[in-house]
Structure formats: structure tokens, C-alpha cells
Amino acid sequence: MGTDQAPSPLLQIRNLHVAYNGVRAVRGIDLELGAGELVCLIGANGAGKTSTLHALAGIQPLAGEIRYAGARIDALPAHERVRRGIALVPEGRGIFARLTVEENLRMGAYSRSDRAGVTADLERVHALLPRMRERLHQVAGTLSGGEQQMLAIGRALLSRPRLLLLDEPSMGLAPQMVEKVFTVIQDIAREGVALLLVEQNARLALELAARGYVMDTGRIVLAGRGADLLADPRVRAAYLGEAP
């Protein structure tokens, strides 16, 4: 009689190193993410969080091992990672300001040839982000900051990702819009998409995430359930502004 084995993680990082112009931004971290899991990565500015996402997306040189869906991908170019189901919503949104909302959304599906599937996914994004349907023919650069963030998320979803990398989605947004963006993130997670969230609002991220990692000067210094990290005195003192 065989024994049950836990499923392999969707994403496994082993001994990841990233450097910019000789400066070591990420220093040998290990990280795992399960299929459909929402995990956050928190830390101070310059801790290496964005560098980690860029390495996963294939837009930053790295050393180490990245396994995704059981296969090594650390040597693959960025566009091939998108084809395999990894999408990045970058810090600052990175929308095409002179294109319309619809054109931006369709850019997310550039690697796909299944027209019927793209049309269905556009409808799905419109249902998830009704403001995008209302703004479909508007030039993207004229949207509010919150609407641009929604558009960046919608564009990423058009690649039909299994793993969505989100870099500082609340940055520069009013509290009411932050709430709307995080509601959308929760809705995406409920659909079974795995999310790795880098977020400056540590409290919000840890309340939302099943698990979290804390980075400091390029290293993982704490890891655990989101609720446990939220209660940790070290996290509360360093990232939630509470006295130890």
C-alpha cells in the first residue's frame, strides 16, 4: 500500500542571488509557493524584494535555481516564462500610456493565438474589473492611479497566468482605492491563481496572505503563516510601527 505524498510546490527558489552593478541585492534566498497559494514578501526599501520578483520574471540576471511546475526555468527568457504562466505586475504599473485601455489589455495576450480564449478572458477581466469596461476606449495615460493599477492587473491576467507576481500594488493610492485593489487580489486568489505579493503595507499583506517571508538586506530573516508573522513582536516593531 503506497503512502500519500504532498504535492510539489508550484514555485521553488533555491539559493537565489541577484546583483546590480556589482551590488548584491539578493543573497542566497530559498522560497516556495504552492499552486493557488497567496504568499507575501515584506521588508524595508532596498531589502531585495523587487529584485526577487524581477529574477522570477526573467528580467534580471540571477544565480541559483528556480523551479516552476517541476521544471528548471532560471535560464529561460522572460517571454518564455510568460508563455508558461508567470506574469508580473510591476511597481509603477508600467502601462502603455498612449494606448487605449483595450489595447493595453490585449497586449497582455500577445503570446496567445487562441482568439476565442482571449475574448473569453477579456470578458472575465471586465467582470472582475468593471471600471475597465467603462474605460475601454479611453487613453490609458488619462486614468487615475488606481484605475491604472487595475489595468496593469487586468493586462497580466490576459496572459492567463498560473503565478502572478505583484510588486507594490498599493503604492501611491488613496486608502479607498487600496481597498478596492486588494479586493480584486483576493478575488484572483479565489480563482486558483498563485500570487507572490510584494507590498509596502505589511499589515495589509500579512492579513491577506496565507504565508509570508520577511527580507532584510537581501536575505530571508523570518518566514511563517501570515497571522503568526503579524503577531511576531519583531515584525510589529520593525514593519508595523509598534514599540517592542
Protein Blocks (a to p, Z undefined) as FASTA:
>chain_A
ZZddddddfbdcehiacdeehiafbghiacdddehiacddeddehilmmmmmmmmnopac
ceddddeehiafklpcfklmmmnopacddehhlpafkbcfklmmmmmmmmpcblklmmmm
mmmmmmmmmmlmmmmmpcfklpcfklmmmmmmmmmmmnopabdcdehklgopafklmmmm
mmmmmmmmmnopacddddfblmlmmmmpmbdcddeehiafbdcdfklmmmpmklmmmmno
paZZ
